[in-house]
Structure formats: structure tokens, C-alpha cells
Amino acid sequence: MVSPPVEIQTKRNRIFITMPKRVSVVILTWNNLEHLKQFLPLLLERTQDDNVEIIIADNHSKDHTTTWVADHYPGIRLLAFKKNLGYAGGYAAALSQIHSEFFLLLNSDVEVLPGWLPPLVEVMEDTDVAAVMPKILSKKDPRYFEYAGAAGGWIDRYGYPFCRGRIFNTLEKDTHQYDQITPVFWASGACMLVRRESFLAAGGFDPDFFAHMEEIDLCWRFQKRGLKVLYQPHSTVLHVGGGSLPNEHPYKIFLNFRNNLLLLYKNLPLKQRKRVIRARRILDGIAALQFLLTGKPAYLIQVIRAHRQFGKMKTKYHRSADESSNQQSPDKLKGYYAGSVVFQYFIRRKKRFSDLKNYR
């Protein structure tokens, strides 16, 4: 058995050598001080375990986050970056400095409920599990699932991500219909426990994504390596949502459209990739036209910009024909929906996840 690495920290010219904790709860912040003030005390109160540490990683906030943390919680480890690295880059920089067995990635606008952590760690006793997420309910109305993850992430044949409990903007009420531990396609970056060994072996987050869908890309790579991504309903958190970037912000529209194309281009086999990207150009064009007709020309511009930047970035992910032919089709992966969620939702008016299962 390999001994765990030691962490060397310095403080006032004194050197401290410590053994890493089993779990590091890492909160990446960017101008989220108000959420941190609201939810950090609850996190500390509800995570009293000597084998767990809390770490704040700050993406060069302008709201004095680092000063507040240092003044009010001097025992919390603080990592401060000199510029905003985004979600993907920020976590990549933070996690490279942490040697715990598990990383718990937690948004600053998440309230953890009592007993939230042990059920997540418990399922990781299966070493084939690379990541697990809890049930994510809305902080605004805990009777309902929350947009960013709900009861586990899925993806359809054209790359549209959705969730058990949330399809597009339709949120289901939690009536305990998703109370079984279940394999899913992706775990939400709002609250996700990840095995460090698996994270590093899969290459971690792709910094080019900056923010949004990097966790889907990571979980896709986990599954292609034969690892599991799970949903654990016996752990529950409440999520505000839109903590750093409001859901309707034009820049978020740009990131979601661009990163979804990158996600498909990176992970699909060559023949399937060409077919799906062609279909997405048509579907994204329809979405852009809809933005224009509904008085949202700024969104249309972001869709066009997303496709242009994707065209420039995709060369980085070019693969040879032989390499692409060896890429695994997502059809056999857990949490993959072989149909079109767009068609089912907008044409057939199927608004609930349970409605889709009849059309697999």
C-alpha cells in the first residue's frame, strides 16, 4: 500500500507537515461573499468530522472574499488566484494542490442539510465509482428539484443535457420518485464527490471550457474508462442557482452553446460526431431564430459567436480516423437517452423524465 503524500505548509517562517484529510470540501468562489456568509457557517456546523477539511479557492474576487475568510475563519485553508480562471481552471488549479482521497466540489450558493456527507462517501467504497452527487433541491422552494443537477444528469443523442426531475426549464416536484441510488451520465458540479485517483487519471477538468458542462465532459471520460457516476438520494442539498452568473446572462448562453459543441466533438466517435454536429448546427440555428423572434437579439449574437469560437477551438481536439473509430459510442453508457429530448419536450409535450422512458 502506497503511503499518502504529505502536505507542506508555511506560516510565519514555520513549516508544518500534515497528512491530508480523507475528504477535502473545496468551495470555488468568485464575487460570492454574500452566499459564503450565509452558507459557510451551516457547512461547518453540519460537517463535523476530523477527517474532513474545508478549503476556499478564490478566483480573484473583488468583494473582499479572501479578507473576510482570513478574518472570520483563520483555520480554513485559503487558496487565492491572481485572476479569474473560471470553474474548470479554478478547480484544476486548486485540486492540483490537494492530496485527499476524495474531492467534494461545492458551490458557494449551496446549503448542505444535516447528514449530507456520509452517504456520499459510503458509495465510494466501491472503487469503480469515480463520482457521486446528492439530491439537489431548490433553495427557493425545497419541494422542487433544482435546475443544476436535480436527481442526476442525463444526455440525449444530440448532446442536450437534462436531469431526472428537470427537463429544460420544467422542474418536477420531489415526491420521492427518485429515491434509489442510480447510475447517471453526469454528476452536477454544484455538489459532486470525486475520487482523486480517478480525477487525475481521466485528465481532470478541461480548462478550455472555462465554465459550464466541464463536469459532463469529465463524467463522460469517467464512463469511457469503465467507471461509474452515481446519484445518491440519501444525501440532500439545497441550491440557489445562478450564484456567479445568472441563468439568462448572455455570456452563459455563449458558454453553454460553445461548450456543448466542444463536449460532442471531444467525446463522440468520428462518424457519429459528424452527424450530430450537423444536426446541432440546424437545431442551434432554430434556437437562434427563436431568440430573434422573441425579442432577444443579444442571445442570437451569442449563439453565432459560440459556433465561430467552436470552429477555431475544435482543431485542438482533432483525432486521427483510426483513433476516432476506437472512440466508444455513448449508446452503452449509463444515463444516455437514445432519442431527442428536444422533440419529446417541444413537439410531444413530454415534460417529465418519467414520460421519456416509454420512448427509449
VENTA-V513818 format. One line per field, one symbol per residue. ss: DSSP state (2 for helix, 1 for strand, 0 for the rest). psi: psi as a letter, one per 20 degrees, with the letter a starting at -180 (. if undefined). burial: # if it has 9 or more other ideal C-beta (glycine too) atoms within 8 Angstrom, else .. A space follows every 10 residues. Layout:
# VENTA-V513818
ss->???
psi->???
burial->???
This chain:
# VENTA-V513818
ss->0000011111 1001111110 0011111110 0022222222 2222200000 0111111100 0000222222 2200001111 0000022222 2222200000 0111110001 1100022222 2220000011 1111111100 0001100000 0011110000 1110011001 1010000000 0110010000 1111122222 2000002220 0002222222 2222000111 1111111110 0000000002 2222222222 2222222002 2222222222 2222222222 2220002222 2222222222 2222222000 2222200002 2200011000 2222222000 0022222220
psi->ppqqqqppqq oljqppoqpq rhpoooopqo lkgghghghg hhgghjlnpi jpqpppopll qjkkghgggh ghmiippppp qirojagghg hghghijpkr hqpoppqikp oqqpjhgghg hgiihoiioh qqqrporphh niiqqqgmgd kpqrqahjjo qaqoiopcjo pqpokkilkq ppprgqqpih oppppggggg hijaqohhhf qpjhhggghg hghhjjrqpq poijpprppg qkghoqhjph hhgggggghh gggghhiqqg ghgggghghh hghhgggghh gghjkmhhgg hhgggghghg hhhhhhjpqr hgghhippqi hiqqjpoiao hgghghgiko iqghhhhij.
burial->......#... .........# ########## ###.###### .###.##... .######### #...##.### .....#.##. #...###### #####..#.# ########## ###..##.## #.##....## #########. ...####### ########## #######..# ##.#...#.. .#.####### ######.##. .#.####.## ########## #####.#### ###.###### #.#......# .######### ########## .##..##.## #.##..###. ##......## #######.## ..##..#... ...##.#..# ..#####.## #####....# .##.##....
